[in-house]
Amino acid sequence: MDIASITHALTRDAVWVVFFNVLLQQLGLPIPAVPTLLVAGSLAGWSPGAALLLSAAVLASVAADWLWYLAGRAFGYRVLSALCRLSINPGSCVTQTEARFLRWGVWSLVVAKFVPGFSTVAPPIAGSLRMPLASFLAAAAIGAALWAGAALLAGWLLRDQLQAALVLMGGNEALVLALLALALLLWVAAKLWQKHRFERAASIPHIGAAELLQAMRSPRPPLLLDLRGAAMAAETGPVAGATPADLEHLQDAVRHWPRDQPIVTFCACPRDATAIRAAVELVRAGYSGARPLAGGYDAWMQQLRTAAAPA
């Protein structure tokens, strides 16, 4: 389909195109909705159609957010972990998204649409933390209205430039596709570089759950640093003997610990990402005995159950 056909379809069925585009994006598909909103805004102007477009975008966004909220409420932290496993760079996904949510609270849902990668993962966190549904829906609707309204308004204000750009693209479709492919390639390259940096950090020596259990029975057991997010900790409870911490305040958590004391970091995130980052930071700070726990929280709980089971 060429540019002219896309523009014609958007002019004829703008409300439905906007609704399904926003819905699919908010459900997690890599289908950007902002370009559609910009073009739709440039075509609608201040007519009653603009209100319908805004309503369609808000309805689609809130519907998708509500489904993710229900998933988070039903399945808890596992939803966020599963979403982050789909990321090219899962190493920072869990930590960054939950930290943002806890820092901003209900306002995180208002600004989520403006933060790439955050709009899909914020609702399941809200569900897993049992945020009241009324507060969630109100914040999600306000955020969607601000996001979609800003895009539609920008499309109207830049209508002449957008229409000129559409005409230009209509005569240079091969060049447009090449530029889009180049932009996609640069984005993937940046993500792969981040992934490469994480892989290098992940080469730090780990400790297995069985080895940790044996070490805990020694005269000088390692100190445990629990880097699970607040959502996971609230859902499953504290870990005996472990000190809760997060990456932002890591140094505060270990301030009074001997630098030669063995430290084991663990989390409940894909590929032990947060535990690895914490261990690397601690080693750089002089805590040479810091090691991440292979398999994280799940592996440690399984090891404890195995050890407690009758022979």
PAZAPA-4460 file (N, C-alpha, C; in steps of 0.05 Angstrom, whole numbers, plus 32768, in hexadecimal, padded with zeros to 4 digits):
% residues 311
    n_x    n_y    n_z   ca_x   ca_y   ca_z    c_x    c_y    c_z   seq   type   mol
   8011   7FE8   8000   8000   8000   8000   8012   8019   8000     1      M     A
   800C   802C   7FEE   801C   8044   7FEC   8013   8059   8000     2      D     A
   8022   8070   8001   801C   8085   8014   8000   8091   800E     3      I     A
   7FF9   8094   7FF5   7FDF   80A0   7FEF   7FC8   808E   7FF9     4      A     A
   7FCB   8074   7FF5   7FB7   8061   7FFF   7FB4   8062   801D     5      S     A
   7FCA   8064   802B   7FCA   8065   8048   7FBB   807F   8051     6      I     A
   7FC2   8095   8044   7FB5   80AE   804B   7F97   80AD   8046     7      T     A
   7F90   80A1   802F   7F73   809F   8028   7F65   808E   803D     8      H     A
   7F71   8078   8045   7F64   8066   8059   7F61   8075   8074     9      A     A
   7F75   8085   807B   7F74   8093   8094   7F5F   80A9   8093    10      L     A
   7F5C   80B5   807B   7F47   80CA   8078   7F2B   80BE   807A    11      T     A
   7F28   80A7   806E   7F0D   809A   806D   7F05   808D   8087    12      R     A
   7F18   807F   8094   7F12   8070   80AD   7F25   8078   80C4    13      D     A
   7F28   8092   80C7   7F3C   809C   80DA   7F37   8092   80F7    14      A     A
   7F1E   8092   8100   7F18   808A   811B   7F20   806D   8120    15      V     A
   7F19   805B   810D   7F1F   803F   8111   7F3D   803A   810E    16      W     A
   7F49   8048   80FC   7F66   8044   80F8   7F75   804C   8112    17      V     A
   7F6D   8063   811D   7F7A   806D   8136   7F74   8059   814C    18      V     A
   7F5B   8050   814F   7F54   803E   8164   7F65   8024   8164    19      F     A
   7F66   8017   814D   7F74   7FFE   814C   7F93   8002   814D    20      F     A
   7F9D   8017   8142   7FB9   801D   8143   7FC2   8021   8160    21      N     A
   7FB3   8031   816F   7FBA   8036   818B   7FB6   801D   819C    22      V     A
   7FA1   800E   8197   7F9C   7FF5   81A6   7FB3   7FE1   81A2    23      L     A
   7FBB   7FDD   8189   7FD1   7FCA   8184   7FEB   7FD3   8190    24      L     A
   7FF1   7FED   818F   800A   7FF6   819B   8009   7FF2   81B9    25      Q     A
   7FF3   7FFA   81C6   7FF2   7FF8   81E3   7FF1   7FDB   81EC    26      Q     A
   7FE9   7FC9   81DB   7FEA   7FAC   81E2   8006   7FA1   81E0    27      L     A
   8018   7FB1   81D4   8034   7FA9   81D4   803F   7FA3   81B8    28      G     A
   802F   7FA6   81A3   803A   7FA1   8188   804A   7FB9   817F    29      L     A
   8060   7FB4   8170   8071   7FCA   8167   8065   7FD9   814F    30      P     A
   804E   7FE6   8155   8040   7FF5   8140   803C   8012   814B    31      I     A
   804E   8024   8144   804C   803F   814F   8032   804D   8148    32      P     A
   8026   805A   815C   800D   8068   8157   8010   8086   8153    33      A     A
   8026   8091   815C   8029   80AE   815B   8028   80B8   813E    34      V     A
   8036   80AC   812A   8033   80B5   810F   8016   80B6   8105    35      P     A
   8007   80A1   810C   7FEB   80A0   8104   7FDB   80B7   8111    36      T     A
   7FE0   80BC   812A   7FD3   80D2   8138   7FDA   80ED   812C    37      L     A
   7FF3   80F1   8125   7FFB   810A   8119   7FED   810F   80FE    38      L     A
   7FED   80FA   80ED   7FDF   80FE   80D3   7FC1   8101   80D7    39      V     A
   7FB6   80F2   80E9   7F99   80F4   80EE   7F92   8110   80F8    40      A     A
   7FA3   811B   810A   7F9F   8136   8114   7FA1   814B   80FE    41      G     A
   7FB3   8147   80EC   7FB6   815A   80D6   7F9E   815A   80C3    42      S     A
   7F91   8143   80C1   7F7A   8141   80B0   7F60   8149   80BD    43      L     A
   7F5E   8145   80D8   7F45   814B   80E6   7F42   8168   80ED    44      A     A
   7F58   8175   80F5   7F56   8191   80FE   7F46   8193   8117    45      G     A
   7F36   81A9   8118   7F25   81AE   8130   7F09   81A5   812C    46      W     A
   7F04   8194   8118   7EE9   818A   8113   7EE0   8177   8129    47      S     A
   7EC6   8170   812A   7EBD   815C   813E   7ECC   8142   813B    48      P     A
   7ED7   813D   8124   7EE6   8124   8120   7EFE   8122   8132    49      G     A
   7F0A   8139   813A   7F21   8139   814B   7F19   812E   8167    50      A     A
   7F02   8134   8171   7EF9   8129   818A   7EF4   810B   8188    51      A     A
   7EEA   8102   8172   7EE6   80E5   816E   7F01   80D7   816D    52      L     A
   7F15   80E3   8160   7F2F   80D7   815E   7F3C   80D5   817A    53      L     A
   7F39   80EB   818A   7F44   80EA   81A5   7F36   80D5   81B6    54      L     A
   7F1C   80D3   81B3   7F0C   80C0   81C3   7F15   80A3   81BB    55      S     A
   7F18   809F   81A1   7F20   8084   8198   7F3C   807C   81A3    56      A     A
   7F4E   808F   81A2   7F69   808A   81AC   7F69   8084   81CA    57      A     A
   7F5A   8094   81D9   7F59   8090   81F6   7F4C   8076   81FD    58      V     A
   7F36   8070   81F0   7F28   8057   81F5   7F3A   803E   81EF    59      L     A
   7F48   803F   81D8   7F59   8029   81D1   7F70   8026   81E5    60      A     A
   7F7B   803C   81ED   7F92   803C   81FF   7F89   8031   821B    61      S     A
   7F73   803B   8225   7F69   8032   823F   7F61   8014   823F    62      V     A
   7F55   800C   8228   7F4E   7FF0   8226   7F66   7FDD   8227    63      A     A
   7F7B   7FE5   8219   7F93   7FD5   821A   7FA0   7FD5   8235    64      A     A
   7FA1   7FED   8242   7FAD   7FF0   825C   7F9D   7FDF   8271    65      D     A
   7F83   7FDF   826E   7F72   7FCF   8280   7F78   7FB2   827E    66      W     A
   7F7C   7FA8   8266   7F83   7F8B   8262   7F9D   7F85   826F    67      L     A
   7FB1   7F96   826C   7FCB   7F92   8278   7FC9   7F94   8297    68      W     A
   7FB8   7FA6   82A0   7FB3   7FA9   82BD   7FA8   7F8E   82C8    69      Y     A
   7F94   7F83   82BB   7F88   7F6A   82C4   7F9D   7F53   82C3    70      L     A
   7FAE   7F53   82AF   7FC3   7F3F   82AD   7FD6   7F41   82C5    71      A     A
   7FDE   7F5A   82CB   7FF0   7F5E   82E2   7FE2   7F57   82FC    72      G     A
   7FC9   7F5C   82FF   7FBA   7F55   8318   7FB8   7F37   831B    73      R     A
   7FB4   7F29   8304   7FB0   7F0C   8305   7FCA   7EFD   8308    74      A     A
   7FDF   7F06   82FA   7FF8   7EF6   82F8   800F   7F04   8306    75      F     A
   800B   7F1C   8310   8020   7F2A   831F   8038   7F30   830F    76      G     A
   804F   7F2E   831D   8069   7F37   8312   8071   7F27   82FA    77      Y     A
   8066   7F10   82F6   806E   7EFF   82DF   8067   7F0C   82C4    78      R     A
   8052   7F1D   82C4   804B   7F2B   82AB   8061   7F3E   82A3    79      V     A
   806B   7F4E   82B6   8080   7F61   82B0   8099   7F52   82A7    80      L     A
   80A0   7F3D   82B5   80B7   7F2D   82AE   80B5   7F22   8292    81      S     A
   809D   7F18   828B   8099   7F0D   8270   809B   7F22   825B    82      A     A
   8090   7F3A   8260   8092   7F50   824D   80AF   7F58   8249    83      L     A
   80BF   7F59   825E   80DA   7F61   825C   80EB   7F4C   824E    84      C     A
   80E3   7F33   824E   80F2   7F1E   8240   80F0   7F23   8222    85      R     A
   80DA   7F30   8219   80D7   7F36   81FD   80E8   7F4D   81F3    86      L     A
   80F3   7F5C   8206   8104   7F73   81FF   811E   7F6A   81F4    87      S     A
   8129   7F7A   81E1   8144   7F75   81D6   8158   7F78   81EC    88      I     A
   8153   7F89   81FF   8165   7F8E   8215   8157   7F8A   8230    89      N     A
   8152   7F70   8238   8143   7F6B   8251   8153   7F73   8269    90      P     A
   816D   7F79   8266   817E   7F7F   827C   8175   7F96   828D    91      G     A
   8167   7FA9   8282   815F   7FC1   8291   8141   7FC4   8293    92      S     A
   8132   7FB3   8285   8115   7FB7   8283   8107   7FB6   829E    93      C     A
   810A   7FA1   82AD   80FC   7F9F   82C6   8103   7FB5   82D9    94      V     A
   811D   7FB9   82DD   8126   7FCD   82F0   811D   7FE9   82E9    95      T     A
   811F   7FF1   82D0   8118   800D   82C8   80FA   8011   82CA    96      Q     A
   80EA   7FFE   82C0   80CE   8002   82BF   80C2   8003   82DB    97      T     A
   80CA   7FF1   82EC   80BE   7FF1   8307   80C8   8009   8317    98      E     A
   80E1   8010   8313   80EC   8027   8322   80DC   8040   831A    99      A     A
   80D6   8044   8301   80C6   805B   82F8   80AB   805B   8305   100      R     A
   809E   8043   8305   8083   8042   8310   8083   8049   832E   101      F     A
   8096   803E   833D   8097   8043   8359   809F   8060   835F   102      L     A
   80AF   806C   834E   80B7   8087   8353   80A0   809B   834E   103      R     A
   8091   8095   8339   807C   80A8   8331   8060   80A1   833B   104      W     A
   805C   8088   8344   8042   8080   834E   802D   8081   8338   105      G     A
   8015   808A   8340   7FFF   808B   832D   8005   809D   8315   106      V     A
   8016   80B1   8319   801D   80C3   8303   802D   80B5   82ED   107      W     A
   8039   809E   82F4   8047   808F   82DF   8035   8086   82C9   108      S     A
   801B   8081   82CF   8008   807A   82BB   8001   8092   82A9   109      L     A
   8003   80AA   82B4   7FFD   80C2   82A4   8013   80C7   8290   110      V     A
   802C   80C3   8299   8043   80C9   8287   804C   80B1   8277   111      V     A
   8041   8099   827D   804B   8081   8271   804B   8082   8252   112      A     A
   8037   808E   8247   8034   808E   822A   804A   809F   821C   113      K     A
   8057   80B0   822C   806C   80C1   8221   8088   80B5   8224   114      F     A
   8089   809E   8232   80A3   8091   8237   80A4   8077   8226   115      V     A
   80B4   8076   8211   80B6   805E   8200   80BB   8045   8210   116      P     A
   80AB   8030   820B   80AF   8016   8218   80A2   8014   8234   117      G     A
   8098   802B   823E   808D   802A   8259   806F   8027   8259   118      F     A
   8061   802F   8244   8044   8030   8244   8038   8014   8246   119      S     A
   8046   7FFF   823C   803B   7FE4   823D   8040   7FD7   8258   120      T     A
   8057   7FDD   8264   805E   7FCF   827D   8053   7FDD   8296   121      V     A
   804C   7FF6   8295   8041   8004   82AD   8027   7FF8   82B6   122      A     A
   8013   7FF2   82A4   7FFA   7FE7   82AE   7FFC   7FCC   82BD   123      P     A
   800C   7FB8   82B3   800E   7FA0   82C3   801B   7FA4   82DE   124      P     A
   802E   7FB7   82E0   8039   7FBE   82FB   8023   7FC8   830D   125      I     A
   8012   7FDA   8302   7FFC   7FE5   8312   7FEA   7FCF   831C   126      A     A
   7FE5   7FBB   830A   7FD4   7FA5   8312   7FE1   7F93   8327   127      G     A
   7FFA   7F8E   8324   8008   7F7D   8337   800A   7F8A   8352   128      S     A
   800B   7FA4   8353   800C   7FB3   836C   7FF0   7FB9   8377   129      L     A
   7FDB   7FAE   836A   7FC0   7FB2   8373   7FB7   7FCF   8375   130      R     A
   7FBF   7FDF   8361   7FB6   7FFB   8360   7F97   7FFA   835D   131      M     A
   7F88   800B   836B   7F6B   800B   8367   7F64   8010   834A   132      P     A
   7F50   8000   8340   7F49   8001   8324   7F40   801D   831B   133      L     A
   7F30   802A   832C   7F26   8045   8325   7F3D   8058   8321   134      A     A
   7F51   8058   8333   7F68   8069   8331   7F78   8063   8318   135      S     A
   7F7B   8049   8313   7F8A   8040   82FB   7F7D   804A   82E2   136      F     A
   7F63   8045   82DF   7F55   804D   82C6   7F55   806C   82C2   137      L     A
   7F52   807A   82D8   7F53   8098   82D6   7F6E   80A1   82CD   138      A     A
   7F84   8097   82D9   7F9F   809F   82D1   7FA5   8097   82B5   139      A     A
   7F9D   807E   82AD   7FA2   8075   8292   7F93   8085   827E   140      A     A
   7F7B   808E   8284   7F6B   809E   8271   7F77   80BA   826E   141      A     A
   7F80   80C6   8284   7F8C   80E0   8283   7FA6   80DF   8273   142      I     A
   7FB6   80CB   8278   7FCF   80C8   8269   7FCA   80C4   824B   143      G     A
   7FB6   80B3   8245   7FB0   80AE   8229   7FA6   80C7   821B   144      A     A
   7F95   80D7   8229   7F8A   80EF   821E   7FA0   8104   8218   145      A     A
   7FB3   8107   822B   7FC9   811A   8228   7FDB   8111   8210   146      L     A
   7FE1   80F7   820F   7FF3   80ED   81FA   7FE6   80EF   81DF   147      W     A
   7FCE   80E4   81DC   7FC0   80E5   81C2   7FB9   8102   81BA   148      A     A
   7FB0   8111   81CE   7FA9   812D   81C8   7FC0   813D   81BF   149      G     A
   7FD8   8139   81CB   7FF0   8147   81C3   7FF7   8140   81A6   150      A     A
   7FF5   8126   819F   7FFC   811E   8184   7FE8   8129   816F   151      A     A
   7FCE   8128   8176   7FBA   8133   8163   7FBE   8151   8160   152      L     A
   7FC3   815F   8176   7FC7   817C   8174   7FE0   8183   8164   153      L     A
   7FF5   8174   8169   800E   8179   8159   8009   8174   813B   154      A     A
   7FF9   8160   8135   7FF2   815B   8119   7FE3   8172   810D   155      G     A
   7FD0   817E   811C   7FC1   8195   8112   7FD3   81AD   810E   156      W     A
   7FE4   81B3   8122   7FF6   81CA   8120   800A   81C7   810A   157      L     A
   8012   81AF   8104   8026   81AA   80EF   8019   819F   80D6   158      L     A
   7FFF   81A5   80D2   7FF0   8198   80BC   7FFC   819F   80A0   159      R     A
   8005   81B7   809C   8010   81BE   8082   8029   81AF   807D   160      D     A
   803B   81AD   8091   8054   819F   808E   804F   8181   808A   161      Q     A
   803C   8176   8099   8036   8159   8097   802A   8153   807B   162      L     A
   8018   8164   8072   800D   815E   8057   8022   8161   8041   163      Q     A
   8034   8174   8044   804A   8176   8031   805C   815E   8033   164      A     A
   8061   8154   804B   8072   813D   804E   8065   8124   8042   165      A     A
   804A   8122   8045   803C   810B   8039   803E   810B   801B   166      L     A
   803B   8124   800F   803D   8126   7FF2   805A   811F   7FE9   167      V     A
   806D   8128   7FF8   8089   8122   7FF1   808F   8104   7FF3   168      L     A
   8085   80F8   8009   8089   80DB   800C   807B   80CB   7FF7   169      M     A
   8063   80D6   7FED   8055   80C7   7FD9   8065   80C5   7FBF   170      G     A
   8077   80D7   7FBA   8087   80D6   7FA2   80A3   80CA   7FA6   171      G     A
   80A9   80C3   7FBF   80C3   80B8   7FC5   80C1   80A1   7FD9   172      N     A
   80AF   808E   7FD3   80AA   8079   7FE5   80C2   8067   7FEA   173      E     A
   80D3   8063   7FD6   80EA   8052   7FDA   80FE   805F   7FEE   174      A     A
   8101   807A   7FEC   8112   8088   7FFE   8107   8087   801B   175      L     A
   80ED   808A   801D   80E0   8089   8038   80E5   806E   8045   176      V     A
   80E1   8059   8035   80E5   803E   8040   8102   803A   8048   177      L     A
   8114   8045   8038   8131   8042   803F   8138   8051   8059   178      A     A
   812C   8069   805D   8131   8078   8075   8125   806A   808D   179      L     A
   810D   805F   808A   8101   8050   80A0   8111   8038   80A7   180      L     A
   811B   802A   8093   812C   8012   8098   8146   801A   80A6   181      A     A
   8151   8031   809E   816A   803A   80AB   8164   8041   80C8   182      L     A
   814E   804F   80CE   8147   8056   80E9   8143   803D   80FA   183      A     A
   8136   8029   80EF   8132   8010   80FD   814C   8002   8103   184      L     A
   815E   8003   80EF   8178   7FF6   80F2   8188   8004   8108   185      L     A
   8188   801E   8109   8196   802D   811E   818B   8027   813A   186      L     A
   8170   8025   813B   8163   801F   8155   816B   8003   815F   187      W     A
   816A   7FEF   814D   8172   7FD4   8154   818F   7FD3   815C   188      V     A
   81A0   7FE2   814D   81BD   7FE2   8154   81C2   7FED   8170   189      A     A
   81B3   8002   8177   81B6   800E   8192   81AE   7FFA   81A7   190      A     A
   8198   7FEC   81A2   818E   7FD8   81B5   81A2   7FC1   81B8   191      K     A
   81AD   7FB8   81A1   81C0   7FA2   81A2   81DA   7FAA   81B0   192      L     A
   81E1   7FC3   81AE   81F9   7FCD   81BC   81F4   7FCC   81DA   193      W     A
   81DC   7FD4   81E3   81D5   7FD2   81FF   81D5   7FB5   8208   194      Q     A
   81CB   7FA4   81F7   81CB   7F87   81FE   81E7   7F7C   8200   195      K     A
   81F9   7F85   81EE   8215   7F7D   81EF   8222   7F86   8209   196      H     A
   821C   7F9E   8212   8228   7FA8   822B   821E   7F98   8242   197      R     A
   8204   7F90   8241   81FA   7F7F   8257   8207   7F63   8257   198      F     A
   820B   7F58   823F   8218   7F3E   823D   8234   7F3F   8249   199      E     A
   8242   7F55   8245   825D   7F57   8251   825B   7F58   826F   200      R     A
   8247   7F67   827A   8244   7F68   8297   823C   7F4D   82A2   201      A     A
   822C   7F3E   8292   8222   7F24   829C   8238   7F0F   829E   202      A     A
   8250   7F15   8294   8265   7F01   8296   8271   7F00   82B2   203      S     A
   8268   7F11   82C4   8272   7F11   82E0   826C   7EF5   82EC   204      I     A
   827D   7EEA   82FC   8278   7ED0   8308   825E   7ED0   8319   205      P     A
   824E   7EBB   8315   8236   7EB7   8324   823A   7EA3   833A   206      H     A
   8226   7EA1   834C   8225   7E8C   8360   820B   7E7C   835C   207      I     A
   820C   7E62   835E   81F4   7E52   835B   81E5   7E50   8375   208      G     A
   81CC   7E48   8374   81BB   7E47   838C   81C6   7E32   839F   209      A     A
   81CE   7E1B   8395   81D9   7E06   83A7   81F3   7E0F   83B5   210      A     A
   8204   7E1D   83A5   821D   7E27   83B1   8217   7E3D   83C6   211      E     A
   8203   7E4D   83C1   81FB   7E62   83D4   81F1   7E56   83EE   212      L     A
   81E0   7E41   83EC   81D6   7E34   8404   81ED   7E29   8415   213      L     A
   8200   7E1D   8408   8218   7E13   8416   8227   7E29   8423   214      Q     A
   822A   7E40   8414   8239   7E56   841F   822A   7E63   8437   215      A     A
   8210   7E62   8437   8200   7E6E   844D   8204   7E5E   8467   216      M     A
   820D   7E45   8465   8211   7E34   847C   822E   7E36   8486   217      R     A
   823F   7E47   8479   825B   7E4A   8480   825D   7E5E   8497   218      S     A
   8275   7E5E   84A4   8279   7E71   84BA   8276   7E8F   84B2   219      P     A
   827B   7E94   8498   8279   7EB0   848F   8267   7EB0   8476   220      R     A
   824D   7EAF   847B   823A   7EAE   8464   823A   7EC8   8455   221      P     A
   8233   7EC7   843B   8231   7EDF   842B   8219   7EF0   8433   222      P     A
   821B   7F0A   842E   8205   7F1C   8433   81F3   7F1C   841A   223      L     A
   81D9   7F1B   841E   81C6   7F19   8408   81BA   7F34   8402   224      L     A
   81B9   7F3B   83E9   81AD   7F55   83E0   8196   7F4F   83CE   225      L     A
   817E   7F55   83D7   8165   7F50   83C9   815E   7F67   83B7   226      D     A
   8161   7F63   839C   815C   7F78   8389   8142   7F74   837A   227      L     A
   8130   7F64   8385   8116   7F62   8378   8108   7F7D   837A   228      R     A
   80F7   7F82   8367   80E8   7F9B   8368   80D3   7F9A   837E   229      G     A
   80C8   7FB1   8385   80B4   7FB2   839A   809B   7FA2   8393   230      A     A
   8093   7FA1   837A   807C   7F91   8372   8080   7F74   8378   231      A     A
   8097   7F6A   8371   809D   7F4D   8376   80A0   7F48   8394   232      M     A
   80AD   7F5A   83A2   80B1   7F56   83BF   8096   7F56   83CD   233      A     A
   8084   7F68   83C5   806A   7F6A   83D2   805A   7F51   83CC   234      A     A
   805E   7F46   83B4   804E   7F2E   83AC   8057   7F15   83BA   235      E     A
   8071   7F12   83BE   807C   7EF8   83C8   8088   7EFA   83E4   236      T     A
   808B   7F12   83EE   8095   7F15   8409   80B3   7F17   840A   237      G     A
   80BE   7F1E   8422   80DA   7F22   8425   80E9   7F07   8424   238      P     A
   8103   7F09   841F   8115   7EF1   8420   8125   7EF2   843A   239      V     A
   8124   7EDD   8449   8131   7EDC   8463   814F   7EE2   8460   240      A     A
   8159   7EF4   8470   8175   7EFA   8470   817F   7F0D   845B   241      G     A
   816D   7F16   8449   8175   7F27   8433   816E   7F44   8438   242      A     A
   817F   7F56   842E   817B   7F73   8431   816F   7F7D   8417   243      T     A
   8157   7F89   8418   814B   7F94   8400   815B   7FAC   83F6   244      P     A
   815D   7FAF   83DC   816C   7FC5   83D0   8162   7FCB   83B4   245      A     A
   816B   7FE1   83A9   8166   7FE7   838C   817F   7FF3   8381   246      D     A
   8181   7FF4   8367   819A   7FFE   835B   81A0   801B   8361   247      L     A
   818C   802B   8363   8190   8048   8368   819C   804D   8384   248      E     A
   8196   803C   8397   81A0   8040   83B2   81B1   8028   83BB   249      H     A
   81BF   801D   83A9   81CF   8005   83AF   81E5   800A   83C3   250      L     A
   81F2   8020   83C0   8208   8027   83D2   81FE   802B   83EF   251      Q     A
   81E7   8036   83F1   81DB   803B   840C   81D6   8020   841A   252      D     A
   81CD   800C   840A   81C6   7FF2   8416   81DE   7FE3   8421   253      A     A
   81F6   7FE8   8415   820E   7FD9   841D   8222   7FEB   842B   254      V     A
   821A   8002   8432   822C   8016   843D   823D   800B   8455   255      R     A
   8230   7FFB   8466   823E   7FF2   847E   8248   7FD5   847C   256      H     A
   8247   7FCA   8464   8250   7FAF   8460   826E   7FAE   845B   257      W     A
   827C   7F9A   8466   8299   7F98   8461   829E   7F93   8443   258      P     A
   82B2   7F9F   8438   82B7   7F9D   841C   82C2   7F82   8414   259      R     A
   82CC   7F73   8428   82D7   7F59   8421   82C2   7F42   8427   260      D     A
   82AA   7F4A   842F   8295   7F37   8435   8288   7F2D   841B   261      Q     A
   8284   7F13   8418   8276   7F09   8400   825A   7F14   83FF   262      P     A
   8251   7F1D   83E8   8236   7F28   83E4   822A   7F19   83CC   263      I     A
   8211   7F11   83D0   8202   7F05   83BA   81EA   7F16   83B3   264      V     A
   81E8   7F1E   839B   81D1   7F2E   8391   81BE   7F1C   8382   265      T     A
   81A4   7F21   8386   8190   7F11   8377   8178   7F23   8371   266      F     A
   816A   7F1B   835C   8152   7F29   8353   813E   7F15   8349   267      C     A
   8128   7F1F   833D   8114   7F0D   8331   810E   7F19   8315   268      A     A
   8123   7F1B   8305   8121   7F28   82EB   812E   7F17   82D5   269      C     A
   8128   7F1C   82BC   8133   7F0C   82A7   8152   7F0D   82A7   270      P     A
   815E   7EF5   82A6   817B   7EF2   82A4   818A   7EFF   82BB   271      R     A
   817D   7F01   82D2   818A   7F0C   82EB   8195   7F27   82E6   272      D     A
   8188   7F37   82D5   8194   7F50   82CB   819A   7F64   82E1   273      A     A
   8187   7F68   82F3   818C   7F7C   8309   81A1   7F72   831C   274      T     A
   81A1   7F58   8322   81B5   7F4D   8334   81D1   7F50   8328   275      A     A
   81D3   7F4C   830E   81ED   7F4F   8301   81F7   7F6C   8302   276      I     A
   81E5   7F7F   82FC   81ED   7F9B   82FD   81F5   7FA3   8319   277      R     A
   81E7   7F99   832D   81EF   7FA0   8348   820A   7F94   8350   278      A     A
   820E   7F7B   8348   8228   7F6E   834F   823F   7F7C   8341   279      A     A
   823B   7F84   8328   8250   7F92   8319   8256   7FAC   8327   280      V     A
   8242   7FBB   832F   8246   7FD5   833C   8254   7FD1   8357   281      E     A
   824D   7FBD   8365   8259   7FB8   837F   8277   7FB1   837C   282      L     A
   827D   7FA0   8368   8299   7F99   8364   82A9   7FB2   835D   283      V     A
   829E   7FC3   834C   82AC   7FDC   8345   82AF   7FEE   835E   284      R     A
   829D   7FEC   8371   829F   7FFC   8389   82B1   7FF0   839E   285      A     A
   82BD   7FD9   8398   82D0   7FCD   83AB   82C6   7FB5   83BA   286      G     A
   82AD   7FAD   83B5   82A3   7F95   83C2   82A9   7F7D   83AF   287      Y     A
   82C1   7F73   83B1   82CC   7F60   839E   82BE   7F45   839F   288      S     A
   82B0   7F3F   83B6   82A3   7F25   83B8   8286   7F25   83AF   289      G     A
   827D   7F3A   83A2   8261   7F3B   8399   825D   7F29   8380   290      A     A
   8248   7F19   8381   8241   7F07   836B   8222   7F05   8368   291      R     A
   8218   7F05   8350   81FB   7F01   834C   81F4   7EE4   834F   292      P     A
   81DB   7EDF   8358   81D1   7EC4   835B   81C5   7EBA   8341   293      L     A
   81CF   7EA4   8336   81C5   7E99   831D   81A8   7E8F   8322   294      A     A
   8196   7E98   8312   817A   7E90   8315   816A   7EA1   8327   295      G     A
   8178   7EB2   8337   816A   7EC6   8347   8158   7EBB   835D   296      G     A
   8143   7ECA   8362   8131   7EC3   8378   8124   7EA8   8375   297      Y     A
   811B   7EA1   835D   810E   7E87   8358   8121   7E70   835E   298      D     A
   813A   7E72   8356   814E   7E5D   835B   8153   7E5A   8379   299      A     A
   8155   7E70   8387   815A   7E6F   83A4   8142   7E63   83B3   300      W     A
   812A   7E6A   83AC   8113   7E5F   83B9   8111   7E41   83B4   301      M     A
   8117   7E39   839B   8116   7E1D   8394   812B   7E0D   83A4   302      Q     A
   8143   7E19   83A7   8158   7E0C   83B6   8150   7E08   83D4   303      Q     A
   8143   7E1D   83DF   813B   7E1B   83FB   8125   7E06   83FE   304      L     A
   8113   7E04   83EB   80FE   7DF0   83ED   810A   7DD4   83EB   305      R     A
   811D   7DD1   83D9   812A   7DB7   83D6   8139   7DAF   83EF   306      T     A
   8147   7DC2   83FB   8156   7DBC   8414   8143   7DB5   842B   307      A     A
   812B   7DC1   842C   8119   7DBD   8442   8108   7DA4   843E   308      A     A
   8108   7D99   8426   80F8   7D81   8421   8104   7D68   842F   309      A     A
   80F3   7D57   8439   80FE   7D3F   8446   810C   7D2D   8433   310      P     A
   8121   7D21   843C   8132   7D10   842B   8123   7CF6   8423   311      A     A
***
